[in-house]
Amino acid sequence: MCRLLRGEGSRVFLLAWLFLTTPGFAEDKYPVAIELVLALDCSASVDNREFQLQIAGLAEAFRDPEVLEAVENLKPFGVAVAVVQWGAPGETRVVVPFIWLENSMQAKAFGFRAGLIQRWIRASATSIAAGIDDSVELVRENEFEGQRKVIDVSGDGKDNSGADLVVSRENARVAGITINGLSIASDDKGLEDYYRQNVIIGSDAFVEPARDFEDFARAIKEKLLRELTPLAS
């Protein structure tokens, strides 16, 4: 594990700052500006080509100069990022565990790693609720403590699993986690409104719509640029 801070004085200052500004701050965790879970749809409505467009778009975003600059601007805290695939209840898979990014070189390396992600599930159900629940647990259990905590849910359909999406969203809100959405309107032109009303929650939560999977790369870049913003901005 890389040292997050340079110098004991800086460490004391950052820990004190997080203790004062972050509810439930745990001293045994590494302070970061943002904890970010990128939750990708792997339900049956997403074919292999569409899944690969998500992976390629994610990798491309972390090579983009504007995204790299946004990561640099988070110094000295940086961002902790993880990637999960979600589908039916019980099928969420962590495909990139939380990793700390402080600079553009690390962000590029993350993009390369993201581009190698394989598909592990093809779920019959679209359980946005399960994806949120499992992502919330991932945020709670990782070794980082972010001043902001964000789950980024990408998907091309409405929740159809019967799980209680209202409860899942509320649990995230109570845990201090913002849920943002990236709606992919390939089959449902009203999906942006559905995400706005039923998926996102929390301070400054937003939906970044993609017209289709070909538009995913643009949408995920724009979404990251909004999410990777220092709190004072």
N, C-alpha and C positions, 0 to 999 in steps of 0.2 A: 504494500500500500504506500503510495507516495505521500510525503508530508504535505499537508494542505497549507501550512503557514510557514513563513520564514521569520524565525526569531521568537523568543518566548514572550517578548513584549507585545508583539502583534497577536499572538495566540491568546493572551490574557484579555486584550482589548476586544477581540472578536467574540470570545466566549462570553464576556460580560455583556456585549451588545446583544447577542442572541438570547441570553438569559432574560434580559429586560424586555425584548421585543417579541419573543416567540413563546406562546403558551405551551406549557408542558415540555420545555426544553430539557433534554437529557444530556448531562455533561459527558457521558461516555460515547457520544456520537460526534461525528465530524461536521462542523458548521459549513453550510453551503448557502448560496443565495436562493437556489431553486432546486426542488426535487421534482423531476418530470418523468411520468410514465407515459410512454407512447403505446397505446393499446390498438392493435390492428385487427380488423375483422377477418375471421377465417371461417365464417359460416358457409353453408352449401351454396348460397347465392353468389359467392365469390369464386369464380373459376381460377384455374392456375395462372392463366395469362393476367387476369386482373390482380391476383395476389402478387405476381412478379412486378406489376406496375407500381404497387404500393412499396415494395422493397426497393425498386430502382429509384422511385421518387424520394424515399427517405435517405438513401445513400447520396443522391444528387444534392439534396438540401444541405447536407453536412459538408459538401464541397463548395457551396456557394459563398462567394466573398462576403456578402452581407451577413449571412448566418455566422461565418467565422469571426467577423468583426463583433457581432453581438456576443459571442462567447468570450472574446477578449475583454469586452466591456464589463464583464461580470467579475473580473479580478478584484481582490484576491480570493473571493469566495468560490467562484465557479458554479457549475451546475452539475448535479448528479442525475444521470439519465438511464432509464431502463426501457426495454421493449418487451411487450407481451403479445401473444396471439390469443384471441378469445372467440368463443362460439357458444356451445351449449353449456349449461351448468356443469361444473366439475371438469371442464376440458381446457381451462385457461393454462397456457404454457408460457413460462418465462424463457424467452429466447436470447435476450441479452440482459444479464443481471445488472444492477446499478453500477455505474462506472462514473468516476469523477472527471470532468473536463474543465480545465482552466484556460487553455489557450487553443489557437487555431490548429496547431499540429495534433493535439489530442483529439480535437473535433474531427479532423480529417481521418484520423485513425478509426474513430468511432464510425464514421460514414463508411469506411472500407469494411469494417466488421458487420455493419448493418446490411451492406450489400450482399453478404454471404448467407444471410438468414434463409433457412429452409422452412418449408411448410410442414408443420407437425400434426395439424388437425384439419378435418373437413366436417365441421359440425352440421347436424341436421337442423338445429335450432339457432335462432339469433337472439342470444341472451345478453343484451346490453347490461342488464342488472348484474349478471354473473361477472362480466368483464369489469364492471365498476367495483363490485365486492372484492374480487381477487386483487385488483390494483390497489384498493385501499389497504388491504393487508400487507401488500408489498411495500407500500409507503411506511406503514407503521413499523415493520420489522427490519428495515434496512439499516445500515450503519451510519447514515447521514441524517442531519437535521437541518432542513431548509427553512428559511424565513417565509418562503412561499412554497406551497405544495400543489402540484397540478397533475391531473390525469387528463390525457389527450385522447379522446375516444374517436376513432375513425370507423365509419361503417356505411353500408349501402342499403340498409333496411331498418324497419321498425322492430322493436323488441316483440318476439312472438313466443317466448318460452314459458310464460305464465308466472315467472318470478316477479316479485314486487319491486318494480323500478323506482317507485316513489320512495320506498323505504331505503333502497340502496343509495339514491341521491342524497337523502337526508342524513344517512350515516356518514357519507363523505363530507357533507357540510359541517356536521357536528365535529368531525375530526380536523376541521380547518383546511380541508382540501377543496380546491376549485376544480370543477369538471368543465373542460372545453370540448367542443365537438367539431369534427370534420365530416360533414354530410356529403356522401357521394351519390348524386342524383341520377345514376344511370337508369334505374328502373322506377324511381319514384320522385317526380318533380316537386312533390310537397315535403320532401324529407328535411329540408332546411328548417321549415317551420316546426316539424315534429321534434327535431333536435333542440330547437330553441325552447319549446314548451315542455319537453319531457326528459331531456338528457342533461343539458348544462345546468350548473348551479354554482353559487359561490361568488365571491367578490370579483367583479370585472369579468365574469364568465362570458364567453362569446362562441359563435359558430362561424367557421370558415367553410363556405360551400365549395364543392368541386362539381363541375358539370357532369363529369364521368371519370373513369379511372385514368384516362389519358390526361386529365386535368389535375390529377392527384399531386404531381411533383410541384406544380405552381402553388397549389393550396397548402401543402404541408410547409413549404418555405415561408409563405406569408404568415401562417399560423405560428411557426417557430419565432419569427421576427417579433411578433407581439408577445409571445411567452417569455422569450429570453431578454427581458427588459429589466434593468435594475429597478428596485422598488422606488427609489427616489425620482425616477424619470417621469 
